Amino acid sequence: PSPTPTLATAAAAATAATATTTAASDGDAAEELAARLAATTLSAAVLPHLLVLYDAKCELHHIPAHPEQPKRVSAIRKVLRDEGFAVSLPEALHWNEGEFAPATTEQLEGFHTEAHVRRIRTLGARAEAAAGKREGKGKKHKRFQVVDDDTALMQHTREAAELAAGACVAAVDAVLR
């Protein structure tokens, strides 16, 4: 008999599905991810508790052709909440939807430099401003602000990033309680 899959198995399934995102359409990759996660079952002995912190605003961050896509989050959410763990291990799944605050400047600067936080917020503000403007009189407004070779910001990135960092703070607080 094969051993009970572990959280590492679920992570490996998510990672494998992520690799297909750049080669396939968003829908195909999301479907593959959902199928792999649905096939992964965890016992209460392996996974006594799973805390999921989620805010729909994070799915508004979308950079076309980047592997991190909102459909990946939707696929994982569907499996965790609607199909998989919520059904097989309802006592183990603790769902926190939008009940946490964005990270504060002090929390962000506890991990990043002040200059980095300021740069990301400045680029985020530019992307937010550009999204609210139309092209006019030959001036083109940059919809995406490039941070580095792998990272770009769009109008919803700043809020999504601060919420994601706030979720990390809330997760640590939950573990320490």
Buried (B, 14 or more C-beta within 10 A) or exposed (E): EEEEBBEEBBEBBBEEBBEBBEEBEBEBBBBBBBEBBBEBBBEEEBBEEBBBBBBEBBBBBBBEEEEEBBBBBBBBBBBBBEEBBBEEBEEBBEBBEEEBEBBEEEBBBEEBEEEEBEBBBEBBBBBBEBEEEEEEEEEEBEBBBEBEEEBBBBBBBBBBBBBBBBBBBBBEEBEEE
